[in-house]
Amino acid sequence: MSKPNELADWQDHLEKKLPQPILVRVYQETRSTQDIAKPFAPKMALIIADQQTAGRGRLGRSWSSTPGASVLMSVVWPNLGKTLTHDRVSLLSGLAVARAVENVLPASKARLKWPNDVILDDCKLAGVLIEAMSSAYVIGIGLNVTRKAITDPGIAQASTCLEEHGPTMDRLHVIEILVTELIQALSDSKTDEMLVQWRDRAALGQTQTFEQAGQQITGEILDLDPDHGLIVRRDTGEIVTLPAATTSVIK
Ligand code: BTN
């Protein structure tokens, strides 16, 4: 468990260091940082917790954690002109987390399992949850820093953490890099360049099974449409586009 004073220092440090003015709040323990973040919308805000009592993942799953072992944070990103689509935020957020991981672990290559799981050596390192509000998106990131972060024995084998790939990581440093990458990606989305970076880390050509609107879809991953979702060729030859918000990956 981190000391309260240490966490209070995080707030000052981040408010000074981040490339854009952003309200920062750091909690020893909260329910979900997503819920704490939402009332700040559409103001840009960063909510961090040492521990969550009701962390959640995509598609109604829960996200469990141990104090002091993960990065648990939510960013409110304004979308007043409604120009950003859910799929684009998903693409940019996943990419930002992958780039941040490669920054703190320079010898590693992070992969993206669509929509935005961040994978190192075939194991999940981080997950991103995007929740849309009328005036903003709330982007939640959970990233395993130490092995203690992985509490669920059912997914332990398929999960990894930063300390398994490099020297002990200072969580404040990781958060600073993560939020800086996120701000850069979301403020300056050069689509062509982003797609090149996404393709370089994605499972193009692999066959996967998805569930969308109650239907199972198996097919080969062809590409990504940044505003509409993953482009997949079904076994039948039909080409479909799967939106991030409503599609789950089965295997
Ligand atoms: C997933 O892989 O399903 C996404 C997991 C997202 C977890 C993070 S932890 C911080 C933020 N608060 C939450 O309740 N969830 C996200």
Residues whose N, C-alpha, C, O or C-beta is under 5 A from the ligand:
A	BS01	BTN	S32 T33 Q34 A54 G55 R56 G57 R58 W63 L72 M73 G127 V128 L129 G140 I141 G142
